[in-house]
Amino acid sequence: MLDKLGAKGIAGLVFVVAGFALVAWTAPVVAAGLALVVVGLVLVAGGLAQSVMGMLGMA
């Protein structure tokens, strides 16, 4: 999976993890909320992508 992300994708993942670590260090409850928001956004984006691919006959 990491080979498909490329350098920018890996750098983005590092920044996201570092950001969560920084927030979790100071406010663990807020970090948990942010993690839930990010997971929700990923699930919505995946659902939208699957829907669009289905409409185009690719799924």
N, C-alpha and C positions, 0 to 999 in steps of 0.2 A: 504494500500500500504506500509506503513512504517514497518509493521510486516514482510513483504516479503523481505525487504532490509537487515535486520539484523543490527548488531552493526557497522560493517565496512561500510555498505552502508549509514547509518545515519551519521556516522563520515565524510564520503566523501562529503555528501550533505552540512554538516555544514562548511567544509573547502571551498567548492566551493562558498557558499553564503558569507562567510567571505572574501574570496579573491575578489569577485565582489564588496563587500562593501568597501574594502580598495582601490581598483582601482577607484571606483566611487567617493570616497571622494577626491582623488587627481586629477583625470582626467575623468570627466563624459563621454566625447565623446569616449575615449578609452574603457571604461567599456561597453558602448553601442555596440561598435564593437565586443568586446569579447563575449558579450551575443549573438549577432547574429551568431558568429562562433560556439558557443556551441550548439545553437538551430539547426543550420544547420547540425552539426555532429550527433546530436540525430536523426534528420529526416533521414539522410543517413543510419545510423545504423539500424533504424527501418525498412526502406525499404529493406535493405539487409537481415535482419532477416526474414521478411515476404517472400521475394523471395526464400530464402533457404528452409523455411518451406513449401512453395508451391511446390518446386521441390521434396521434400521428401513426398509430399502428406499429410501434416499435416494442411494445411490452407484451 
